Amino acid sequence: MLESVAHLEKVAKQWNVNTEDVLLIALNACGARSPLTKPRMRFQLRLDSRPADPLFLILSLGRQDSPFELDEHELRLGGIKVGEVDGIEDDDAVLGYWRNGHKMLTLNSNARSQCTGCVFCPNTLEDASDPKIKALDLAGYLGALAAYSGLEDLAPVETVTVCTGCFLHEHLALEHLAEVRTAMGANGCTGILHFLSSVLTTETGLDTAADLGPFHLTLTAECFTERRQILKESKAKLTPQEMVTALGHAKGRGITTDFTYIVGLDPIEPAVENLKHFVPVTTTFPRFQTYQAHNPFMDVYRTPGSDTIEWHLTMRRNIEGLFADTGLRPAWWQNYRSPWCFSFAGEELTGARI
């Protein structure tokens, strides 16, 4: 995908994209060779070209065919140092973690690691320390998390995200979301309740979600072709039109809407053809994620051609064309596998990245 720093600079110039974004796309797509023993790690990265802008990444390691190499101190491309590494941690599915400082709290409050569905997900590959939080424990857990983080309560928190893949039915998800909202209130948080899932789609369910207070639905679309082969049943059974309809109903109820999509699973033409129907029902920038293959088996799900940087930059340019006029823009702190970090359609992106 990238052979060297010289190749990186050449591609960036040809495509008129900053070198950092080209490097990050390739790094997410390729993973890295590493002497570290874990197959997947999260860490902070300071690129040599932008040392004042620390980034957070979650990366597949042990990829012996990658042009990138990462150890506990630095990242190298073709043997040349391109960044400094710090704060390496095993990427287990912890109960909760912060994004954008302390403005956004993500909860894996329903045992994310028990979900064994989609082929692109790392949860099926390794153990994770995320026991389910019982309803009676939620308020106490949130209070303890606030205290541990140096906060009096959760009043400053703008968004609490429930990020989990193991709700089998809509009513079970709604019951849990109601419990989370109650626990938020007990800790002084009146912010947005954000839910990533494929099970919340009916008009009745969306009515209930809207009644929970400020609500944000991210529908986990992921891909449009080969859905039965790639996705677990609760996702695969939804057609693209059904997803668009659900997001439209949510938008009509004042719910913030977007979706997740894995770049690299679909050919470009059907991807763009389907994505254009999602634009009118999307109110915040979607979570486009570069496909990470965590082992050689997962490489077989890459769409032909997506093993080149040119494919990824073509897809990036097509998505920019769909969303350029909407005013919606990506934020790296929301999505550590984004095809955009420092620029979008030639526009400099600003704001937090951790």
C-alpha positions as CSV (number, residue, x, y, z in Angstrom):
1,M,0.0,0.0,0.0
2,L,2.8,2.4,0.9
3,E,6.4,1.3,0.3
4,S,8.4,4.1,1.9
5,V,8.2,7.7,3.1
6,A,9.2,8.8,-0.4
7,H,6.2,6.8,-1.8
8,L,4.0,8.5,0.9
9,E,5.0,11.9,-0.2
10,K,4.6,11.1,-3.9
11,V,1.0,9.8,-3.4
12,A,0.1,12.8,-1.1
13,K,1.3,15.2,-3.8
14,Q,-0.5,13.4,-6.6
15,W,-3.8,13.3,-4.8
16,N,-3.4,16.7,-3.2
17,V,-4.0,15.3,0.3
18,N,-1.8,16.0,3.3
19,T,0.7,13.3,4.1
20,E,-0.6,12.6,7.5
21,D,-4.1,11.6,6.3
22,V,-2.5,9.3,3.6
23,L,-0.3,7.7,6.3
24,L,-3.1,7.2,8.7
25,I,-5.3,5.5,6.1
26,A,-2.6,3.2,5.1
27,L,-1.6,2.5,8.8
28,N,-5.2,1.5,9.7
29,A,-5.6,-0.6,6.6
30,C,-2.3,-2.4,6.9
31,G,-1.8,-2.7,10.7
32,A,1.8,-3.0,11.8
33,R,4.6,-5.5,12.5
34,S,5.5,-5.4,16.1
35,P,7.6,-7.1,18.8
36,L,4.7,-6.5,21.2
37,T,2.9,-9.7,22.1
38,K,-0.8,-8.5,21.8
39,P,-2.6,-8.8,18.5
40,R,-4.4,-5.4,19.0
41,M,-3.3,-2.4,21.0
42,R,-4.5,1.2,21.7
43,F,-2.0,4.0,22.1
44,Q,-1.2,7.6,21.6
45,L,0.7,8.7,18.5
46,R,2.6,12.0,17.8
47,L,3.5,12.1,14.1
48,D,6.9,13.7,13.5
49,S,5.3,16.0,10.9
50,R,2.7,17.3,13.5
51,P,4.1,16.7,17.0
52,A,1.7,19.3,18.5
53,D,-1.3,17.2,17.5
54,P,-1.4,13.9,19.5
55,L,-3.7,11.2,18.1
56,F,-5.3,8.2,19.6
57,L,-5.3,4.9,17.6
58,I,-6.4,1.3,18.0
59,L,-4.3,-0.9,15.7
60,S,-3.9,-4.5,14.6
61,L,-0.4,-5.7,15.3
62,G,1.4,-8.9,14.2
63,R,0.9,-8.1,10.5
64,Q,4.1,-9.3,9.1
65,D,3.4,-8.1,5.6
66,S,2.8,-4.5,6.7
67,P,5.2,-1.7,5.7
68,F,4.8,-0.2,9.2
69,E,6.6,-1.3,12.3
70,L,5.6,-0.3,15.8
71,D,7.3,-0.8,19.2
72,E,6.8,0.8,22.6
73,H,8.6,3.9,21.5
74,E,8.1,4.7,17.8
75,L,6.3,4.1,14.5
76,R,8.3,3.4,11.4
77,L,7.4,3.3,7.7
78,G,9.9,1.4,5.5
79,G,12.4,1.5,8.4
80,I,12.2,5.3,8.8
81,K,10.7,6.8,12.0
82,V,7.5,8.8,11.3
83,G,6.1,9.1,14.8
84,E,6.4,8.6,18.6
85,V,4.3,6.1,20.5
86,D,3.1,6.5,24.1
87,G,0.5,5.0,26.5
88,I,0.3,1.6,24.9
89,E,-2.6,-0.6,26.3
90,D,-4.2,-3.9,25.4
91,D,-7.4,-3.2,23.5
92,D,-9.7,-5.1,25.7
93,A,-13.4,-4.1,25.9
94,V,-13.3,-2.0,29.1
95,L,-16.5,-1.0,30.8
96,G,-16.1,2.7,30.0
97,Y,-13.7,5.2,28.5
98,W,-13.5,8.9,27.7
99,R,-13.3,10.7,24.3
100,N,-12.8,14.4,23.6
101,G,-11.4,15.0,27.1
102,H,-14.3,14.4,29.5
103,K,-17.0,15.5,27.2
104,M,-18.0,12.1,25.9
105,L,-18.3,8.9,27.9
106,T,-18.5,5.5,26.1
107,L,-20.0,2.6,27.9
108,N,-19.7,-1.1,27.0
109,S,-22.4,-1.7,29.6
110,N,-24.0,-4.8,28.1
111,A,-20.9,-7.1,27.8
112,R,-19.7,-6.2,24.3
113,S,-17.2,-9.0,24.1
114,Q,-20.1,-11.6,24.3
115,C,-21.2,-10.5,20.8
116,T,-19.8,-13.0,18.2
117,G,-21.3,-11.8,15.0
118,C,-19.6,-9.7,12.4
119,V,-16.4,-11.0,10.8
120,F,-14.6,-7.6,10.9
121,C,-14.9,-7.3,14.7
122,P,-12.0,-8.1,17.0
123,N,-14.2,-9.1,19.9
124,T,-14.3,-12.7,18.7
125,L,-10.5,-12.9,18.6
126,E,-9.5,-12.3,22.2
127,D,-10.7,-12.1,25.8
128,A,-12.1,-8.9,27.2
129,S,-12.8,-7.6,30.7
130,D,-16.3,-6.2,30.3
131,P,-18.8,-8.0,32.6
132,K,-22.3,-6.7,32.1
133,I,-23.3,-3.9,34.5
134,K,-26.5,-4.7,36.3
135,A,-29.1,-1.9,36.4
136,L,-28.6,-1.4,40.2
137,D,-24.9,-0.9,39.7
138,L,-25.1,1.6,36.8
139,A,-25.5,4.8,38.9
140,G,-22.8,3.7,41.3
141,Y,-20.4,2.8,38.5
142,L,-20.9,6.2,36.8
143,G,-20.4,7.9,40.1
144,A,-17.2,6.0,40.7
145,L,-16.0,6.7,37.2
146,A,-16.6,10.5,37.7
147,A,-14.7,10.4,41.0
148,Y,-11.8,8.5,39.5
149,S,-11.6,11.0,36.7
150,G,-11.5,14.0,39.1
151,L,-15.1,15.1,38.4
152,E,-17.6,16.0,41.1
153,D,-20.4,14.4,39.0
154,L,-21.2,13.9,35.3
155,A,-22.8,17.3,34.8
156,P,-20.0,18.4,32.3
157,V,-20.5,15.3,30.2
158,E,-22.2,16.2,26.9
159,T,-22.8,12.6,25.6
160,V,-23.0,9.1,27.0
161,T,-22.6,6.5,24.3
162,V,-23.8,3.0,24.7
163,C,-21.6,1.0,22.4
164,T,-22.4,-2.7,22.4
165,G,-23.4,-5.4,20.0
166,C,-25.2,-8.0,22.0
167,F,-28.8,-6.8,22.3
168,L,-30.9,-9.4,20.6
169,H,-34.2,-7.5,20.5
170,E,-35.3,-3.8,20.4
171,H,-37.2,-4.0,23.7
172,L,-34.2,-5.3,25.6
173,A,-32.1,-2.4,24.2
174,L,-34.7,0.2,25.2
175,E,-34.9,-1.3,28.7
176,H,-31.2,-0.9,29.1
177,L,-31.2,2.6,27.6
178,A,-33.8,3.7,30.1
179,E,-31.6,2.3,32.9
180,V,-28.6,4.3,31.5
181,R,-30.7,7.5,31.4
182,T,-31.8,7.0,35.0
183,A,-28.2,6.5,36.1
184,M,-27.1,9.5,34.1
185,G,-29.7,11.6,35.9
186,A,-28.6,10.3,39.3
187,N,-25.1,11.6,38.5
188,G,-26.2,15.1,37.3
189,C,-25.9,14.3,33.5
190,T,-28.6,15.7,31.3
191,G,-26.6,15.2,28.1
192,I,-27.3,13.2,24.9
193,L,-27.9,9.5,25.2
194,H,-26.1,8.0,22.2
195,F,-26.8,4.4,21.0
196,L,-24.8,2.4,18.3
197,S,-27.0,-0.5,17.2
198,S,-28.9,-2.2,14.4
199,V,-31.9,-3.3,16.6
200,L,-33.6,0.1,17.1
201,T,-35.6,0.6,13.9
202,T,-39.3,0.5,14.5
203,E,-41.5,3.6,14.8
204,T,-42.7,2.5,18.2
205,G,-39.2,1.9,19.4
206,L,-38.0,5.3,18.1
207,D,-40.9,7.0,19.9
208,T,-39.7,5.4,23.1
209,A,-36.1,6.4,22.5
210,A,-37.1,10.0,21.7
211,D,-39.0,10.1,25.0
212,L,-35.7,9.3,26.9
213,G,-34.5,12.8,26.4
214,P,-31.8,14.1,23.9
215,F,-31.1,11.0,21.8
216,H,-28.6,10.1,19.1
217,L,-29.0,6.9,17.0
218,T,-26.0,5.6,15.1
219,L,-27.3,2.8,12.9
220,T,-24.7,0.1,12.3
221,A,-24.9,-0.3,8.5
222,E,-21.3,-1.5,8.0
223,C,-21.6,-2.6,4.4
224,F,-24.1,-3.1,1.5
225,T,-22.8,-6.2,-0.4
226,E,-22.3,-9.7,1.0
227,R,-24.2,-8.7,4.1
228,R,-25.2,-12.3,4.9
229,Q,-21.6,-13.5,4.8
230,I,-20.1,-10.6,6.7
231,L,-22.6,-9.5,9.3
232,K,-24.4,-11.1,12.2
233,E,-28.1,-11.8,11.6
234,S,-29.6,-8.8,13.4
235,K,-27.6,-6.5,11.0
236,A,-27.7,-8.6,7.9
237,K,-31.5,-8.9,7.8
238,L,-31.8,-5.1,7.4
239,T,-31.8,-3.9,3.8
240,P,-30.2,-0.5,2.9
241,Q,-33.7,0.9,2.2
242,E,-35.0,-0.3,5.6
243,M,-32.0,1.4,7.2
244,V,-32.7,4.7,5.3
245,T,-36.3,4.5,6.3
246,A,-35.4,3.9,10.0
247,L,-33.1,6.9,10.0
248,G,-35.7,9.0,8.3
249,H,-38.2,8.1,11.0
250,A,-35.6,8.9,13.7
251,K,-34.8,12.2,12.1
252,G,-38.5,13.1,12.0
253,R,-38.7,12.6,15.8
254,G,-35.9,15.0,16.5
255,I,-33.3,12.3,17.1
256,T,-29.7,13.0,15.9
257,T,-28.9,10.4,13.2
258,D,-25.9,8.9,11.5
259,F,-24.5,5.4,10.8
260,T,-21.3,3.3,10.8
261,Y,-19.8,2.1,7.6
262,I,-16.6,0.0,7.0
263,V,-14.6,1.3,4.1
264,G,-13.0,-1.6,2.2
265,L,-15.8,-4.2,2.3
266,D,-17.8,-3.0,-0.7
267,P,-16.7,-2.2,-4.2
268,I,-16.8,1.6,-4.8
269,E,-19.7,1.8,-7.2
270,P,-22.4,0.0,-5.1
271,A,-21.0,1.7,-2.0
272,V,-21.5,5.2,-3.4
273,E,-24.8,4.3,-5.0
274,N,-26.2,3.2,-1.6
275,L,-24.6,5.8,0.5
276,K,-26.2,8.7,-1.5
277,H,-29.6,7.6,-0.1
278,F,-28.3,7.9,3.5
279,V,-27.2,11.6,3.1
280,P,-30.7,13.2,3.4
281,V,-31.5,11.3,6.6
282,T,-28.1,11.9,8.3
283,T,-27.8,14.8,10.7
284,T,-24.2,14.4,11.9
285,F,-21.2,13.0,10.1
286,P,-21.2,9.2,9.8
287,R,-18.6,6.9,11.3
288,F,-16.7,5.8,8.2
289,Q,-14.0,3.4,9.3
290,T,-11.1,2.0,7.4
291,Y,-11.3,-1.8,7.4
292,Q,-8.8,-3.4,9.7
293,A,-8.0,-7.0,9.0
294,H,-6.7,-8.5,12.3
295,N,-5.3,-11.6,10.8
296,P,-4.8,-13.2,7.3
297,F,-8.2,-14.9,7.4
298,M,-9.9,-11.5,7.6
299,D,-8.0,-10.3,4.5
300,V,-10.4,-12.4,2.4
301,Y,-13.2,-10.0,3.1
302,R,-11.4,-7.0,1.5
303,T,-13.1,-6.0,-1.7
304,P,-10.8,-6.4,-4.7
305,G,-8.5,-3.4,-5.2
306,S,-8.8,-2.1,-1.6
307,D,-5.3,-3.3,-0.8
308,T,-4.0,-0.1,-2.6
309,I,-3.8,3.4,-1.3
310,E,-5.3,4.7,-4.5
311,W,-8.5,2.7,-3.9
312,H,-8.9,4.2,-0.5
313,L,-8.2,7.8,-1.7
314,T,-10.7,7.3,-4.5
315,M,-13.3,6.1,-2.0
316,R,-12.5,9.1,0.3
317,R,-12.9,11.5,-2.6
318,N,-16.3,9.9,-3.5
319,I,-17.6,10.2,0.0
320,E,-16.4,13.8,0.2
321,G,-18.5,14.5,-2.9
322,L,-21.6,13.1,-1.2
323,F,-21.2,15.2,2.0
324,A,-19.3,18.3,1.0
325,D,-22.4,20.4,0.7
326,T,-24.1,19.2,3.9
327,G,-21.7,21.1,6.2
328,L,-21.2,17.8,8.2
329,R,-17.6,17.1,9.0
330,P,-15.7,14.2,10.6
331,A,-13.9,14.5,13.9
332,W,-11.0,12.1,14.7
333,W,-11.8,11.8,18.4
334,Q,-15.2,10.2,17.4
335,N,-13.5,7.6,15.1
336,Y,-9.9,6.5,15.3
337,R,-10.1,4.6,12.0
338,S,-11.5,7.5,10.0
339,P,-10.2,8.2,6.4
340,W,-10.0,11.9,7.6
341,C,-7.9,13.4,10.3
342,F,-6.5,16.8,9.3
343,S,-8.4,17.6,6.1
344,F,-11.7,16.9,4.3
345,A,-12.2,17.8,0.6
346,G,-9.3,20.3,0.9
347,E,-10.7,21.9,4.0
348,E,-8.5,21.9,7.2
349,L,-10.2,20.1,10.1
350,T,-10.0,21.6,13.5
351,G,-10.9,20.5,17.0
352,A,-9.9,17.8,19.5
353,R,-8.3,14.6,18.3
354,I,-8.2,12.6,21.5
